[in-house]
Amino acid sequence: MMKSGPLILLATHNGDRFLEEQLDSIIAQTSQNWSLLISDDGSTDRTLEIINRYVRADSRIQMLPAATERLGSTGNFSRLLEAGLETSAELFMFCDQDDTWRADKISLSLDALRAASASPEEPLLVHSDLEVFRERDGRPLGSFMQHMHIRHRESRALETLCIENFVTGSTTLFNRALARLVAPVPGICIQHDWWLALVAASSGRILYVPDRLVTYRQHDRNVFGAQRIRFSFARFLAKPSDEFTRRETRFIQSILQARHTAERLRTAGRLRPHSMQVLCFYAGVLDESPLLRYRKMVNTGIVPSGLLNRLIKFFVTSFARRRRLSELDE
């Protein structure tokens, strides 16, 4: 499993501002045993011109044919993963177009995977912290995990991942056993990295490298930005109805995400008894009375991080409408 280097899966869309920096940081890795597969999602800027130049210059870099329709971020990564599984690659890494990688990102991630001494059939996921860099004023914001008030959960990882994600896709390295379970990424999932982490926690192991191996560029075009919970709380106070609806939708999507995880792993014969218990409870949490939902979640270990976040989740969980589950699952 460890002889061949990882296949890096890079999804692009109108990324010409920062794409060259990202590609250069991959090429500059201390571990040169890698290949790169790119899927573009209908860019109209210079992205394709930049990609074609790098493809011509480096035989390790390839690009998928243009998709017939817009896929969105999650759909684009799903397309890449399915294409990656058609190759002989045993290891995969997700990559964002507007980050940069520390020179030892690949080598340290591989070291963590080797240290696990796992069977090739055991689903494994490695992730790391990131360094947040604000593009607007060049200000470094420090650790992404600290900035977002989240942390890697060694114990009860699955319980945490039911309600919130602590794995960032651009930091990940994972094996083929996990990739086979993850692909294709269902459209109902909130984001591809959350789905990846949820499946990993339900069927295998999640390993953590505490170093900041990726520089995360915070700018106005991020699909998902690094926003502190206190800003979210301020939005809640400013527009409570709008913010409740947004968070209610996300909460119910996380329930559907858990349901799909259980179904996918049950079909594959990889659903462990404990995982089945946790996922099935969370998938049916709206069947509980409003006053008991959050209490039972806490008793099960499904608790978000941070006091403000817990207060918001308590409010949203208690008043979430069950009919929204049917609406979103159509």
TAPEPE-V574762 format. One record per run of one state. SS is the DSSP state (h for helix, s for strand, l for the rest). FROM is the first residue (numbers start at 0). TO is the last residue. If there is no record, write none. Layout:
# TAPEPE-V574762
<<SS	FROM	TO> <SS	FROM	TO>>
This chain:
# TAPEPE-V574762
<<l	0	5> <s	6	11> <l	12	17> <h	18	26> <l	27	33> <s	34	39> <l	40	45> <h	46	56> <l	57	59> <s	60	62> <l	63	70> <h	71	84> <l	85	89> <s	90	95> <l	96	98> <s	99	100> <l	101	103> <h	104	114> <l	115	122> <s	123	133> <l	134	137> <s	138	142> <h	143	146> <l	147	155> <h	156	162> <l	163	167> <h	168	170> <l	171	171> <s	172	174> <h	175	181> <l	182	190> <h	191	202> <l	203	203> <s	204	217> <l	218	227> <h	228	237> <l	238	238> <h	239	267> <l	268	271> <h	272	282> <l	283	283> <h	284	286> <l	287	288> <h	289	299> <l	300	305> <h	306	318> <l	319	321> <h	322	327> <l	328	329>>
